[in-house]
Amino acid sequence: MLKKTLPSIITSGTALLALLVGQVLSQESDNGVSYKLQYFHDNNLVDVLTNTIAAALRLGEHGHANVNYLVDAITGASRTDIHGSQIGPDGITGASIKSPSVDGITSASETGEKRRQISAGFSYARDFIQWLRGNGGANDNPTTLSITGINGVENDYTSRTLSAGISQDLLERNTTLAASVSRSFDQYRPAPRFIPSSSDEGWNYLGDGRRLTDHVDLAFTQGITTTTVASVLVGWSYDQGYLSRPYYTYLISDSTAVPDDSGGGGIYYHENLPATKSAMTISGKLNQYIPLLKGCSLHATYRYYDDAWALKSHTIELELYARVLDHFIIRPAGRLYTQSSAFFYQDVYTMPMLYMTTDFKYRESMTASLGLKLIWELDDFIKPQGVPFFGLYPTSLDIAADYYRRTGHAR
């Protein structure tokens, strides 16, 4: 099949600059407060500024709590076509950039919007096997129970997630078994002129604009040698409700229709996706420390995805972490991604159909990317003399810059 080059958004470079300032509140590594400032820019004129504050606190011998608050602002090139003319797929996540602009990092749905998210979690870790045997002080194979809640709010979208997990270490922590379940409650609230009609299958399935997502994940991690660790992860998800996006509309020519603004006849139809979707993923990861190159490790990942919409994908990723100096780490990386097409995807629709989308995210495609990241660790950089707070609590500053270039082909 003849391959075509996708639009320039995925053939040009993208730079990511992340600044991380960590302020630890005690000598125990589990306690601390950190602030992260992250700036993203790509050649589609999308800018994202993200601020994150995180706090962690140990509660007694076995408990641990954490709270995170995130605020990001997304701005994009101005768009005048509210009907969503095709601009191209995002080179990071495969999300399409249409009008209004869709941010490729946070999946925000409007140009110039803000997102606020708060999450809180609690975990309890204890070696119950030894505790039941009367060896309360041993902690060789702990069991960890955790629960997390997340609440996110955007201009037109809210999302709430509850999750619970359990992990069990075995064989003196050389083997780990883990499982987690979660449910997300999402709600679209588009402007009145973007609200789909009653004929759009998913809009009224759970109530206007509602969406539920259930996740189940299982993981197995095994230390093979003192320098090699392998993991296998299996995930299953089920989405139901409004899975489309109200801002995606398509013009279908109709000689009997009232002419549109451009002078041609046609009717605009909303994107309409099936109201349910189940999906399965299988991932394998291998982390290999390289003794001959001190401070270097290779991370290799493979991921397979298959869903009920006939979309299948394969992802291969390689990352090399290398400490070049005492405070510098470089991370070259490569990624290859291929996927088949969803059964309802078409480049152009000549007549209305039950399911319609021209989103490149659902098109048969292949992308390849190369990236380079530089991390500068400054553990001893902030040590002002005579300041009680900094003198009492250890402080660190990390600066990271990441640049990547991605190319893709539709098949």
Secondary structure as UniProt FT lines:
FT   STRAND          4..5
FT   HELIX           8..10
FT   STRAND          13..23
FT   TURN            29..30
FT   STRAND          32..41
FT   TURN            43..44
FT   STRAND          47..59
FT   TURN            60..62
FT   STRAND          63..75
FT   TURN            82..83
FT   STRAND          88..89
FT   TURN            91..93
FT   STRAND          96..97
FT   TURN            104..106
FT   TURN            111..112
FT   STRAND          113..126
FT   HELIX           128..132
FT   TURN            133..134
FT   TURN            136..137
FT   STRAND          143..153
FT   STRAND          157..170
FT   TURN            171..174
FT   STRAND          175..188
FT   HELIX           192..194
FT   TURN            198..199
FT   TURN            201..205
FT   TURN            208..209
FT   STRAND          210..225
FT   TURN            226..227
FT   STRAND          228..241
FT   TURN            246..247
FT   STRAND          249..252
FT   TURN            255..256
FT   TURN            261..262
FT   STRAND          267..270
FT   STRAND          276..289
FT   TURN            291..292
FT   TURN            294..295
FT   STRAND          296..307
FT   TURN            308..309
FT   STRAND          312..325
FT   TURN            326..327
FT   STRAND          328..339
FT   TURN            343..344
FT   HELIX           360..362
FT   STRAND          365..378
FT   TURN            379..381
FT   TURN            385..386
FT   HELIX           388..392
FT   STRAND          395..410
//
